[in-house]
């Protein structure tokens, strides 16, 4: 290769670290193999719904068996998806959804039927349920995911592939270092803006757009670690320092997710740089102890925070630090004093049962009334309802505490709002949405476009948040993604006109 050719090769855009080896012509994952699993899940869900009326309250082995069956029928489809090329696996957001279902609504749900009695008892202290109600929860989850998988195999995606192919060319030739720096600057400012609301420096509610932009910090961390070109050592050191700083802030916020996400971003970047096999197991071996270390103190700190905020709604940083110190050093000073249950953290059966009974009693949710509000930016419409309030409002219904967010899962959330129509509608919508986001992501990974990487990763986050609610965790992000893609289409059209 000549010196000029080598220089051109260095300047050409390429995916960071370990770009997928099979990256060629863009090809979204094949979703047809999900259809069989979806049909089986529908059958299991219908059977569970029909059988719940004859299940005695203490016969927990029956919902345990149905839950296990729903997990088993998914395994062949998951295994098949994992055997695809690396780019197909990265862009298969339906695979993420199915894997999250196995984690939360199969493994987590098996705690009460088959787990340690004390942990099973603690899992029901939030809301008391019986085996018959657990059968209804299993039915709704199985039917909801079944509808999602069938929809993913049927929905048309040629149009989104055609649109995406033109959009991802925008910004393709930008320097990777400058792209990472832009993500860092935008994400850093947005994070500071969001934190200002958390720590009482600003009143009101941060814009959903700004909240999503704050996640660019995680993308910047991942890309900085994955980068193998010039300045890689400096970028890695900066990413490590930034991740630690975010973890500290997350700890002060008493938010476990805000502590863990920067560490996961570091691990993802290292996987891209050195390969999944070399990093994944050591990475989890390092991250899991951190989670176990902070879990109980953060929960205790929340208990103390909850009691304090009833007197003074603004709790400053100094007080939060005192909470954490007491939570680590004096755990018996708190009103629960109980240890954190790792398996219980994954078990949503109790709150899901509560949501089902609340809907049946006429105390349903109202998120469906906010669907159109998502299209309107808060800075232009300050009276816009809070899109993320459902979890806090649901917690207040049950335990009288709105300082914590209780998720019930996408499909139960649909039932909580609109009954079976909502559960089935959310399932179909989620399947279609994740198929389209996966198609867009395949084009991004094939082109090696860092500018569009956050949008490609957004679908993975949406799929993993199967434990959240549809409005905040799927509908809001996909509308934001639509606006960004529309802006990309306009820029691409303008660029073509300029070239002509």
Buried (B, 14 or more C-beta within 10 A) or exposed (E): EEEEEEEEEEEEBBBBBBBBEEBEEBBBBEBEBBBBBBBBBBBBBBBBBEBBEEBEEEBBEBBBBBBBBBBEBBEEBBEBBEEBBBBBBBBBBBBBBBBBBBBBBBBBBBBBBBBEEEBBEBBBEBBEBBBBBBBBBBBBBBBBBBBBBBBBBBBEBEEBBEBBBBBBBBBBEBEBBEBBBBBBEBBBBBBEBBBEBBBEEEEEBBBBBBBBBBBBBBBBBBBBBBBBEEEBEEBBEBBBEBBEEBBEBBBBBBBBEBBBBBBBBBBBBBBBBBEBEEBBEEBEEEBEEBBEEBBBBBBBBBBBBBEBBEEEEEBEBEBBEBBBEBBBEEBEEBEEEBBBBEBBBBBBBBBBBBBBBBBEEEEBBEBBEBBEBBEEEBEEEEEBBBBBBBBBBBBBBBBEBBBBBBBBBBBBBBBBBBBBEBBBBBBBBBBBBBBBBBBBBBBBBBBBBBBBBBBBBBBBBBBBBBBBBBBBBBBBBBBBBEEBBEEBBEBBEEEEEEEE
